[in-house]
Amino acid sequence: MSLPRPQPGILDISVYVPGASGDEPNAIKLSSNESATGPSPKAIEAYRAAAASLERYPDGSTTALRNALAAAHGLNPARIVCGAGSDELLQLIAAAYLGPGTESLFSQYGFLVYKLATLARGATPVIAPEKNLTTDVDALLAAVTDRTRVVFLANPNNPTGTYVPFSEVRRLHRGLPGHVVLVLDAAYAEYVKRNDYEAGIELVSSSHNVVMARTFSKAYGLAALRLGWAYCPEGIADVLNRIRTAFNVSAAAQAAGIAALSDQAHVDKAVEHNDKWQPWMAKQLAAIGLEVTPSVGNFLLIGFPKDKTKSAATAEAFLKSRAIYLRPMGGYGLGHTLRLTIGSEAENNAVVAALTDFLKGAR
Ligand SMILES: *Cc1c(COP(=O)(O)O)cnc(C)c1O
């Protein structure tokens, strides 16, 4: 009997496992880097208003949303492409520039989607080692071959929370051949307050091979709606527009995105919340003896002892018994860690109390 056979690479993909949430009514879900402060009330209102015309197709070219993004960030709207989450945009870039016989390149603990998107196109993922859980630009440059077509760089990176200064990103760009697409995934850019950090807008504007991907899923608190965007050189925007589906962003997502952009005060609040609680959590967790990787995002990578009674897997189970959900990191080769999203004040306190009890051996 002959059976349908998928394209090469597809059966090498391990299905993406999203962060668990639990069925308990009071479950504390800190497993997907979602916003502790939720979306803007204006976005919720716009989402509800979209219910009045569900029989209509959305604007397939997302004109009003691109104009709003362009106004908010000082960009050319013709070079913005919107997607169903930045995930879709990463997949579109892979679809456009990768295929059998080609390679994508990314850092050892780089966001897992890069590998999935690469394998889905029958291309080969090439991984450059990191130093101190941080992207090493020299290692990336050393791994470039004549088959390299796309370099993915999450800055800051998920799950490590670390970032590279923009001078390093520029050095990476300078070292790449002009036909290699450099994808700057700045999903957490809103949270970063470092003088040496840039999301990448200027580099996109001044080059032909750099794309910046952004999302409404994190600081904007709209993960459920699936909304992301990419700022691209003209040629790449043209390519992505040819291969994306005609109505890839729902009307509700477009409306909510536009409303969210009109409420900068709400994003500021989300960032302020993180500025207060992320360092607080890092300090509390270090104080009880856990290893916390310095992060510039709304999440922390927490290292646990090797001792089986105190390991990450044992901690995960202990936290679950209190309906607290963190993200296990075995899929990244970081099985001794859990990733924690910064939550509300009450959630953060519950996590610290639970981990304190866990390390003391309480039941
Ligand atoms: C969360 C995240 C995204 C965004 O995903 P969406 O598809 O926009 O929800 C992209 N890149 C990284 C590194 C992320 O952590």
The ligand as an SDF file (V2000), in Angstrom:
LIG
                    3D

 15 15  0  0  0  0  0  0  0  0999 V2000
    6.6980   34.8620   22.2690 C   0  0  0  0  0  0  0  0  0  0  0  0
    7.7440   34.9780   21.2260 C   0  0  0  0  0  0  0  0  0  0  0  0
    7.4150   35.3040   19.9220 C   0  0  0  0  0  0  0  0  0  0  0  0
    6.0290   35.7620   19.5780 C   0  0  0  0  0  0  0  0  0  0  0  0
    5.1870   34.8110   19.2010 O   0  0  0  0  0  0  0  0  0  0  0  0
    3.7730   35.2180   18.6070 P   0  0  0  0  0  0  0  0  0  0  0  0
    3.6240   34.2530   17.5070 O   0  0  0  0  0  0  0  0  0  0  0  0
    3.8410   36.6230   18.1020 O   0  0  0  0  0  0  0  0  0  0  0  0
    2.8060   35.0500   19.7140 O   0  0  0  0  0  0  0  0  0  0  0  0
    8.4090   35.4230   18.9830 C   0  0  0  0  0  0  0  0  0  0  0  0
    9.6940   35.2340   19.3100 N   0  0  0  0  0  0  0  0  0  0  0  0
   10.0580   34.9470   20.5670 C   0  0  0  0  0  0  0  0  0  0  0  0
   11.4930   34.8160   20.8920 C   0  0  0  0  0  0  0  0  0  0  0  0
    9.0920   34.7920   21.5500 C   0  0  0  0  0  0  0  0  0  0  0  0
    9.4480   34.4860   22.8020 O   0  0  0  0  0  0  0  0  0  0  0  0
  1  2  1  0
  2  3  1  0
  2 14  2  0
  3  4  1  0
  3 10  2  0
  4  5  1  0
  5  6  1  0
  6  7  2  0
  6  8  1  0
  6  9  1  0
 10 11  1  0
 11 12  2  0
 12 13  1  0
 12 14  1  0
 14 15  1  0
M  END
$$$$
